Amino acid sequence: MQRPEAWPRPHPGEGASAAQAGGAAPPTRATEVRFQEPSLYTIKAVFILDNDGRRLLAKYYDDTFPSMKEQMVFEKNVFNKTSRAESEIAFFGGMTIVYKSSIDLLLYVVGSSSENELMLMSVLACLFDSLSHILRKNVEKRWLLENMDGAFLVLDEIVDGGVILESDPQQVIQKVNFRTDDAGLTEQSVAQVLQSAKEQIKWSLLK
């Protein structure tokens, strides 16, 4: 803990005159810690739907929609509200939703109603640009399904547990490449990613 005497003691009347002049007091330990903490912008969900509103990829980061059924209903409602809209932002159910279309896909990032819209847009842009790189600029359903493992890795590098880790697509690609270098994905990671992708597709087909 920082000792009080670490800051110079003001001369009598100096503190009052500084306050009157609008001067700032020396930072406290709490202030220093607060400045060092990262901003924990939180994401409620990220999902990608095809142009019929079917889920291709989705991750939810809190318990707003705890069951698969509730998630699917929410995605369908969001799709109905946004699929024919020309804007890139929507407010639905007390949430802020930013989205982007690409050929036969719709990409969504969901935050709370109080979330910074520009931050949500930066996550969406990072996701799209990163996918564009790994899909060789073919951000469409066919190529996404064939590269679902890479898509999940990209998403995991951008958001972890709802916390935004990265919004620079170049950094995301570097990290994904680092994880898949040399011998490529490990057998364990491949199995986990493929199993997750199969579950996503299965639920889409069972709708």
FENHU-V404418 format. One record per backbone hydrogen bond with DSSP energy under -0.5 kcal/mol. CO is the residue of the C=O (numbers start at 0). NH is the residue of the N-H. If there is no record, write none. Layout:
# FENHU-V404418
CO:NH
CO:NH
This chain:
# FENHU-V404418
2:5
3:6
10:13
10:14
12:16
13:17
14:18
15:19
16:20
17:22
18:21
27:31
28:32
29:33
30:34
31:35
32:36
33:36
37:39
38:40
40:163
43:60
43:61
44:109
45:58
46:107
47:55
47:56
48:105
49:52
53:49
56:47
58:45
62:65
66:70
67:71
68:72
69:73
70:74
71:75
72:76
73:77
74:78
75:79
76:80
77:81
78:82
81:84
87:98
89:91
89:96
91:94
93:112
94:91
94:96
95:110
96:89
97:108
99:106
101:103
101:104
103:50
104:101
105:48
106:99
107:46
108:97
109:43
109:44
110:95
111:114
115:119
116:120
117:121
118:122
119:123
120:124
121:125
122:126
123:127
124:128
125:129
126:130
127:131
128:132
129:133
130:134
131:136
132:135
134:137
136:138
137:139
139:143
140:144
141:145
142:146
143:146
144:147
146:150
147:151
148:152
149:153
150:154
151:155
152:156
153:157
154:157
154:158
157:164
157:165
159:162
161:42
162:159
162:164
166:168
167:170
167:171
168:172
169:173
170:174
171:175
172:176
173:177
174:178
175:179
176:180
177:180
180:183
185:189
186:190
187:191
188:192
189:193
190:194
191:195
192:196
193:197
194:198
195:199
196:200
197:201
198:202
199:203
200:204
201:205
203:206
